[in-house]
Amino acid sequence: MGKFHIDITDRVLHFKHPAGTSRGVYTTRHSYFLTLTSDSKPGVKGIGECATLPDLSCDTLGSDYAYARTLRSLCDLFCATGQINYDMWRPYPSMLFGLETALAQWNANGSSQLFDTPFGRGEEGITINGLVWMGSFDEMYARLQEKLDKGFRCVKLKIGAIDFDQELDLIKHIRACFSKEQVELRVDANGGFTPENAMSRLHALAKYDIHSIEQPIKQHQWRKMAQICAASPIPVALDEELIGVNMPGMKAEMLDTIRPQYIILKPSLHGAMFGSEEWIRLATERGIGSWITSALESNIGLNAIAHFCAKTYGPAVTMPQGLGTGQLFTDNIDMPLHIEGDQLWYRE
């Protein structure tokens, strides 16, 4: 095998509409891109995306300068050895995800079809949920109607931005029009509830046949989260809770302590492909379900996550995945990804 070379560039992407979460509103996204080549395959390159979310990712390192410097040194180490030292990369999931993506494309001789699956061959789509961002009641209602009109049968509502009673009214309205058989409802609190009000809010939501709630309270409260998971009338899915939990022993301890019903994997936040596979294996051993979502990446990252999802869960992925973020940016990167109804397709 010839020596690897990695060039690093960066780019700021601009959201079409402000992306509101309980931690604030995103209007831009700063991504770094790795371009991997080797003299053993002249003309073949692989491209991967490394992107963090401020106030959320465990590897932001405090500044763009520190991030870029660490990324460069880790890439130089990989180029020198030709091997990924996973123990060294574990603390840097967004960086590892970019390298894994670039290497997968290089192994695929430069094709954006990273793995040989029915999805990758364009034979199957992946069912996805429609994402309704936080906003005013009218904004959320309009976004919801748009998703339903497009044929989505699983909708995820981000809650916590407006008055909870208003959000409950929106959910009540959905259920007055659509049964749980017609539309699966997921809600994401992004840690917006408190340990004191979480159970009353969960019971209020439970009247409307909610599939699951993501991260009801802020992370790092294992004992309180365990109590909520044990008593909640709605299945609980962990998301932010997994960030920074990078060692296998700690992952197992968290799952054994909290006992959630689901975990949600975002490769750039939760250990890249390597670490996400580890999470899924540990969860499956404990009877805990999982699904995969993107984390506001460009289409480079989204493409990698979709192919990884198809490879990991096998043909005919049944549970709706969170991969509908490809239309977020005004200046996204073209990839052969298409949403048809409520499915994501890869067609070159």
Solvent accessible surface area in square Angstrom, and as a share of the most:
residue,aa,sasa,rsa
1,M,176,0.79
2,G,21,0.20
3,K,114,0.48
4,F,3,0.01
5,H,83,0.37
6,I,7,0.04
7,D,95,0.49
8,I,44,0.22
9,T,84,0.49
10,D,79,0.41
11,R,99,0.36
12,V,69,0.40
13,L,0,0.00
14,H,84,0.38
15,F,17,0.07
16,K,101,0.43
17,H,134,0.60
18,P,79,0.50
19,A,1,0.01
20,G,8,0.08
21,T,14,0.08
22,S,47,0.30
23,R,83,0.30
24,G,33,0.32
25,V,95,0.55
26,Y,29,0.11
27,T,78,0.45
28,T,63,0.37
29,R,6,0.02
30,H,53,0.24
31,S,0,0.00
32,Y,19,0.07
33,F,16,0.07
34,L,0,0.00
35,T,37,0.21
36,L,0,0.00
37,T,49,0.29
38,S,5,0.03
39,D,91,0.47
40,S,53,0.34
41,K,54,0.23
42,P,115,0.72
43,G,88,0.84
44,V,30,0.18
45,K,103,0.44
46,G,0,0.00
47,I,44,0.23
48,G,0,0.00
49,E,2,0.01
50,C,0,0.00
51,A,3,0.02
52,T,24,0.14
53,L,8,0.04
54,P,76,0.48
55,D,128,0.67
56,L,19,0.09
57,S,12,0.08
58,C,50,0.30
59,D,0,0.00
60,T,42,0.24
61,L,69,0.34
62,G,78,0.75
63,S,54,0.35
64,D,84,0.43
65,Y,153,0.58
66,A,20,0.16
67,Y,7,0.03
68,A,34,0.26
69,R,144,0.52
70,T,31,0.18
71,L,0,0.00
72,R,85,0.31
73,S,64,0.41
74,L,11,0.06
75,C,0,0.00
76,D,70,0.36
77,L,65,0.32
78,F,1,0.01
79,C,15,0.09
80,A,76,0.59
81,T,79,0.46
82,G,20,0.19
83,Q,131,0.58
84,I,25,0.13
85,N,71,0.37
86,Y,70,0.27
87,D,106,0.55
88,M,89,0.40
89,W,1,0.00
90,R,26,0.10
91,P,62,0.39
92,Y,49,0.18
93,P,1,0.00
94,S,0,0.00
95,M,0,0.00
96,L,2,0.01
97,F,1,0.00
98,G,0,0.00
99,L,0,0.00
100,E,16,0.07
101,T,4,0.03
102,A,0,0.00
103,L,35,0.17
104,A,12,0.09
105,Q,27,0.12
106,W,10,0.04
107,N,91,0.47
108,A,28,0.22
109,N,103,0.53
110,G,28,0.27
111,S,38,0.24
112,S,18,0.11
113,Q,44,0.20
114,L,12,0.06
115,F,43,0.18
116,D,109,0.57
117,T,13,0.07
118,P,24,0.15
119,F,4,0.01
120,G,3,0.03
121,R,119,0.43
122,G,21,0.20
123,E,104,0.47
124,E,53,0.24
125,G,13,0.12
126,I,3,0.01
127,T,31,0.18
128,I,0,0.00
129,N,6,0.03
130,G,1,0.01
131,L,30,0.15
132,V,0,0.00
133,W,31,0.11
134,M,11,0.05
135,G,15,0.14
136,S,50,0.32
137,F,60,0.25
138,D,107,0.55
139,E,82,0.37
140,M,1,0.00
141,Y,75,0.29
142,A,59,0.46
143,R,63,0.23
144,L,3,0.02
145,Q,68,0.30
146,E,83,0.37
147,K,39,0.16
148,L,12,0.06
149,D,106,0.55
150,K,103,0.44
151,G,27,0.26
152,F,7,0.03
153,R,116,0.42
154,C,2,0.01
155,V,0,0.00
156,K,15,0.06
157,L,1,0.00
158,K,17,0.07
159,I,1,0.01
160,G,40,0.38
161,A,56,0.43
162,I,40,0.20
163,D,83,0.43
164,F,25,0.11
165,D,91,0.47
166,Q,78,0.35
167,E,4,0.02
168,L,32,0.16
169,D,77,0.40
170,L,1,0.00
171,I,1,0.00
172,K,113,0.48
173,H,72,0.32
174,I,2,0.01
175,R,34,0.12
176,A,86,0.66
177,C,70,0.42
178,F,50,0.21
179,S,46,0.30
180,K,113,0.48
181,E,138,0.62
182,Q,92,0.41
183,V,0,0.00
184,E,47,0.21
185,L,0,0.00
186,R,1,0.00
187,V,0,0.00
188,D,1,0.01
189,A,0,0.00
190,N,12,0.06
191,G,3,0.03
192,G,36,0.35
193,F,8,0.04
194,T,57,0.33
195,P,45,0.29
196,E,146,0.66
197,N,43,0.22
198,A,0,0.00
199,M,53,0.24
200,S,75,0.48
201,R,65,0.24
202,L,0,0.00
203,H,99,0.44
204,A,22,0.17
205,L,0,0.00
206,A,33,0.26
207,K,151,0.64
208,Y,37,0.14
209,D,70,0.36
210,I,13,0.07
211,H,39,0.18
212,S,0,0.00
213,I,0,0.00
214,E,1,0.00
215,Q,0,0.00
216,P,0,0.00
217,I,0,0.00
218,K,133,0.56
219,Q,46,0.20
220,H,136,0.60
221,Q,50,0.22
222,W,51,0.18
223,R,194,0.71
224,K,93,0.39
225,M,0,0.00
226,A,22,0.17
227,Q,111,0.49
228,I,8,0.04
229,C,5,0.03
230,A,94,0.73
231,A,63,0.49
232,S,20,0.13
233,P,58,0.36
234,I,4,0.02
235,P,45,0.28
236,V,0,0.00
237,A,0,0.00
238,L,0,0.00
239,D,5,0.03
240,E,4,0.02
241,E,1,0.00
242,L,1,0.00
243,I,13,0.07
244,G,34,0.33
245,V,7,0.04
246,N,24,0.12
247,M,105,0.47
248,P,48,0.30
249,G,55,0.53
250,M,90,0.40
251,K,2,0.01
252,A,20,0.15
253,E,99,0.45
254,M,1,0.00
255,L,0,0.00
256,D,68,0.35
257,T,60,0.35
258,I,1,0.01
259,R,123,0.45
260,P,5,0.03
261,Q,70,0.31
262,Y,38,0.15
263,I,0,0.00
264,I,0,0.00
265,L,0,0.00
266,K,24,0.10
267,P,0,0.00
268,S,2,0.01
269,L,3,0.01
270,H,2,0.01
271,G,9,0.09
272,A,0,0.00
273,M,14,0.06
274,F,59,0.25
275,G,2,0.02
276,S,0,0.00
277,E,73,0.33
278,E,19,0.09
279,W,0,0.00
280,I,20,0.10
281,R,124,0.45
282,L,15,0.07
283,A,0,0.00
284,T,93,0.54
285,E,111,0.50
286,R,59,0.21
287,G,74,0.71
288,I,11,0.05
289,G,27,0.26
290,S,19,0.12
291,W,1,0.01
292,I,0,0.00
293,T,6,0.04
294,S,7,0.05
295,A,3,0.02
296,L,13,0.07
297,E,2,0.01
298,S,0,0.00
299,N,18,0.09
300,I,18,0.09
301,G,0,0.00
302,L,2,0.01
303,N,3,0.02
304,A,0,0.00
305,I,0,0.00
306,A,0,0.00
307,H,0,0.00
308,F,0,0.00
309,C,0,0.00
310,A,6,0.05
311,K,85,0.36
312,T,40,0.23
313,Y,65,0.25
314,G,20,0.19
315,P,95,0.60
316,A,65,0.50
317,V,22,0.12
318,T,125,0.73
319,M,54,0.24
320,P,20,0.12
321,Q,1,0.01
322,G,9,0.08
323,L,0,0.00
324,G,23,0.22
325,T,9,0.05
326,G,16,0.16
327,Q,108,0.48
328,L,25,0.13
329,F,6,0.02
330,T,93,0.54
331,D,43,0.22
332,N,32,0.17
333,I,37,0.19
334,D,136,0.71
335,M,38,0.17
336,P,29,0.18
337,L,24,0.12
338,H,85,0.38
339,I,51,0.26
340,E,81,0.36
341,G,40,0.39
342,D,30,0.16
343,Q,55,0.24
344,L,3,0.01
345,W,39,0.14
346,Y,3,0.01
347,R,97,0.36
348,E,151,0.68
